[in-house]
């Protein structure tokens, strides 16, 4: 699924497969149909080359914490408990502290 399926999916949806077992010379048929074979290969090569310099990360180590903080801030803003700047400053401070704590654990 993660190799053959990724190739089939990539052929119809330009969603780059990041599994290193997937052949690198692919270009999605849908892109070739719409932009031409050469353009499709150039575009795909550009993005494949980005994998060499990209940092793999699914999401931030504090993403759910940050989402909770923003939700709390928005609720306080919408209920007119806090002004937007104040509520967002509190959220930013909490998120920064949580991120710094997560980074210390690495």
MIKOL-103492 format. One record per residue (C-alpha): y, x, z; residue in three letters; residue number from 1. Coordinates in nm, 3 decimals, padded with zeros to 5 digits. Layout:
N
<atom c2="Y" c1="X" c3="Z" residuo="ALA" num="NUM"/>
...
// end
This chain:
106
<atom c2="00.000" c1="00.000" c3="00.000" residuo="UNK" num="1"/>
<atom c2="00.247" c1="00.274" c3="00.087" residuo="UNK" num="2"/>
<atom c2="00.179" c1="00.469" c3="-00.235" residuo="UNK" num="3"/>
<atom c2="00.048" c1="00.235" c3="-00.505" residuo="UNK" num="4"/>
<atom c2="00.232" c1="-00.065" c3="-00.363" residuo="UNK" num="5"/>
<atom c2="00.555" c1="00.133" c3="-00.334" residuo="UNK" num="6"/>
<atom c2="00.529" c1="00.231" c3="-00.701" residuo="UNK" num="7"/>
<atom c2="00.472" c1="-00.130" c3="-00.810" residuo="UNK" num="8"/>
<atom c2="00.761" c1="-00.250" c3="-00.593" residuo="UNK" num="9"/>
<atom c2="00.990" c1="00.027" c3="-00.717" residuo="UNK" num="10"/>
<atom c2="00.917" c1="-00.070" c3="-01.077" residuo="UNK" num="11"/>
<atom c2="01.081" c1="-00.410" c3="-01.028" residuo="UNK" num="12"/>
<atom c2="01.318" c1="-00.338" c3="-00.741" residuo="UNK" num="13"/>
<atom c2="01.515" c1="-00.009" c3="-00.727" residuo="UNK" num="14"/>
<atom c2="01.420" c1="00.045" c3="-00.362" residuo="UNK" num="15"/>
<atom c2="01.343" c1="00.417" c3="-00.345" residuo="UNK" num="16"/>
<atom c2="01.000" c1="00.499" c3="-00.210" residuo="UNK" num="17"/>
<atom c2="01.037" c1="00.768" c3="00.056" residuo="UNK" num="18"/>
<atom c2="00.666" c1="00.836" c3="00.096" residuo="UNK" num="19"/>
<atom c2="00.618" c1="01.192" c3="-00.030" residuo="UNK" num="20"/>
<atom c2="00.282" c1="01.094" c3="-00.183" residuo="UNK" num="21"/>
<atom c2="00.463" c1="00.874" c3="-00.439" residuo="UNK" num="22"/>
<atom c2="00.521" c1="01.066" c3="-00.763" residuo="UNK" num="23"/>
<atom c2="00.882" c1="01.185" c3="-00.795" residuo="UNK" num="24"/>
<atom c2="00.929" c1="01.129" c3="-01.171" residuo="UNK" num="25"/>
<atom c2="00.942" c1="00.750" c3="-01.149" residuo="UNK" num="26"/>
<atom c2="01.225" c1="00.528" c3="-01.269" residuo="UNK" num="27"/>
<atom c2="01.217" c1="00.152" c3="-01.218" residuo="UNK" num="28"/>
<atom c2="01.149" c1="-00.053" c3="-01.530" residuo="UNK" num="29"/>
<atom c2="01.415" c1="-00.304" c3="-01.430" residuo="UNK" num="30"/>
<atom c2="01.674" c1="-00.025" c3="-01.426" residuo="UNK" num="31"/>
<atom c2="01.553" c1="00.109" c3="-01.762" residuo="UNK" num="32"/>
<atom c2="01.578" c1="-00.242" c3="-01.909" residuo="UNK" num="33"/>
<atom c2="01.933" c1="-00.283" c3="-01.784" residuo="UNK" num="34"/>
<atom c2="02.078" c1="00.069" c3="-01.813" residuo="UNK" num="35"/>
<atom c2="01.845" c1="00.257" c3="-02.049" residuo="UNK" num="36"/>
<atom c2="01.572" c1="00.512" c3="-01.983" residuo="UNK" num="37"/>
<atom c2="01.798" c1="00.820" c3="-01.953" residuo="UNK" num="38"/>
<atom c2="02.044" c1="00.652" c3="-01.717" residuo="UNK" num="39"/>
<atom c2="01.758" c1="00.516" c3="-01.506" residuo="UNK" num="40"/>
<atom c2="01.602" c1="00.861" c3="-01.476" residuo="UNK" num="41"/>
<atom c2="01.938" c1="01.024" c3="-01.392" residuo="UNK" num="42"/>
<atom c2="02.022" c1="00.764" c3="-01.128" residuo="UNK" num="43"/>
<atom c2="01.676" c1="00.783" c3="-00.974" residuo="UNK" num="44"/>
<atom c2="01.680" c1="01.165" c3="-00.971" residuo="UNK" num="45"/>
<atom c2="02.019" c1="01.165" c3="-00.796" residuo="UNK" num="46"/>
<atom c2="01.889" c1="00.943" c3="-00.515" residuo="UNK" num="47"/>
<atom c2="01.554" c1="01.124" c3="-00.490" residuo="UNK" num="48"/>
<atom c2="01.748" c1="01.452" c3="-00.455" residuo="UNK" num="49"/>
<atom c2="01.939" c1="01.297" c3="-00.163" residuo="UNK" num="50"/>
<atom c2="01.610" c1="01.281" c3="00.028" residuo="UNK" num="51"/>
<atom c2="01.625" c1="01.662" c3="00.052" residuo="UNK" num="52"/>
<atom c2="01.950" c1="01.649" c3="00.251" residuo="UNK" num="53"/>
<atom c2="01.915" c1="01.315" c3="00.429" residuo="UNK" num="54"/>
<atom c2="01.830" c1="01.280" c3="00.795" residuo="UNK" num="55"/>
<atom c2="01.548" c1="01.030" c3="00.837" residuo="UNK" num="56"/>
<atom c2="01.644" c1="00.769" c3="01.091" residuo="UNK" num="57"/>
<atom c2="01.543" c1="00.407" c3="01.102" residuo="UNK" num="58"/>
<atom c2="01.834" c1="00.318" c3="01.327" residuo="UNK" num="59"/>
<atom c2="02.045" c1="00.447" c3="01.609" residuo="UNK" num="60"/>
<atom c2="01.871" c1="00.521" c3="01.939" residuo="UNK" num="61"/>
<atom c2="02.118" c1="00.281" c3="02.101" residuo="UNK" num="62"/>
<atom c2="02.138" c1="00.016" c3="01.830" residuo="UNK" num="63"/>
<atom c2="02.008" c1="-00.276" c3="02.033" residuo="UNK" num="64"/>
<atom c2="02.226" c1="-00.175" c3="02.328" residuo="UNK" num="65"/>
<atom c2="02.531" c1="-00.162" c3="02.099" residuo="UNK" num="66"/>
<atom c2="02.447" c1="-00.500" c3="01.947" residuo="UNK" num="67"/>
<atom c2="02.426" c1="-00.650" c3="02.295" residuo="UNK" num="68"/>
<atom c2="02.760" c1="-00.493" c3="02.390" residuo="UNK" num="69"/>
<atom c2="02.931" c1="-00.626" c3="02.076" residuo="UNK" num="70"/>
<atom c2="02.784" c1="-00.972" c3="02.129" residuo="UNK" num="71"/>
<atom c2="02.913" c1="-00.970" c3="02.486" residuo="UNK" num="72"/>
<atom c2="03.257" c1="-00.852" c3="02.367" residuo="UNK" num="73"/>
<atom c2="03.274" c1="-01.121" c3="02.096" residuo="UNK" num="74"/>
<atom c2="03.180" c1="-01.389" c3="02.349" residuo="UNK" num="75"/>
<atom c2="03.456" c1="-01.275" c3="02.584" residuo="UNK" num="76"/>
<atom c2="03.706" c1="-01.268" c3="02.297" residuo="UNK" num="77"/>
<atom c2="03.608" c1="-01.612" c3="02.164" residuo="UNK" num="78"/>
<atom c2="03.627" c1="-01.766" c3="02.512" residuo="UNK" num="79"/>
<atom c2="03.969" c1="-01.599" c3="02.555" residuo="UNK" num="80"/>
<atom c2="03.851" c1="-01.413" c3="02.865" residuo="UNK" num="81"/>
<atom c2="03.958" c1="-01.078" c3="02.716" residuo="UNK" num="82"/>
<atom c2="04.189" c1="-00.971" c3="02.438" residuo="UNK" num="83"/>
<atom c2="04.006" c1="-00.815" c3="02.140" residuo="UNK" num="84"/>
<atom c2="04.128" c1="-00.459" c3="02.200" residuo="UNK" num="85"/>
<atom c2="04.026" c1="-00.465" c3="02.567" residuo="UNK" num="86"/>
<atom c2="03.684" c1="-00.618" c3="02.504" residuo="UNK" num="87"/>
<atom c2="03.606" c1="-00.374" c3="02.225" residuo="UNK" num="88"/>
<atom c2="03.724" c1="-00.076" c3="02.431" residuo="UNK" num="89"/>
<atom c2="03.482" c1="-00.175" c3="02.706" residuo="UNK" num="90"/>
<atom c2="03.201" c1="-00.208" c3="02.451" residuo="UNK" num="91"/>
<atom c2="03.288" c1="00.130" c3="02.295" residuo="UNK" num="92"/>
<atom c2="03.293" c1="00.303" c3="02.633" residuo="UNK" num="93"/>
<atom c2="02.955" c1="00.154" c3="02.730" residuo="UNK" num="94"/>
<atom c2="02.800" c1="00.243" c3="02.392" residuo="UNK" num="95"/>
<atom c2="02.931" c1="00.599" c3="02.404" residuo="UNK" num="96"/>
<atom c2="02.792" c1="00.649" c3="02.754" residuo="UNK" num="97"/>
<atom c2="02.456" c1="00.505" c3="02.650" residuo="UNK" num="98"/>
<atom c2="02.444" c1="00.728" c3="02.341" residuo="UNK" num="99"/>
<atom c2="02.528" c1="01.040" c3="02.542" residuo="UNK" num="100"/>
<atom c2="02.251" c1="00.953" c3="02.788" residuo="UNK" num="101"/>
<atom c2="02.004" c1="00.905" c3="02.500" residuo="UNK" num="102"/>
<atom c2="02.103" c1="01.239" c3="02.346" residuo="UNK" num="103"/>
<atom c2="02.046" c1="01.420" c3="02.675" residuo="UNK" num="104"/>
<atom c2="01.686" c1="01.299" c3="02.672" residuo="UNK" num="105"/>
<atom c2="01.608" c1="01.466" c3="02.339" residuo="UNK" num="106"/>
// end
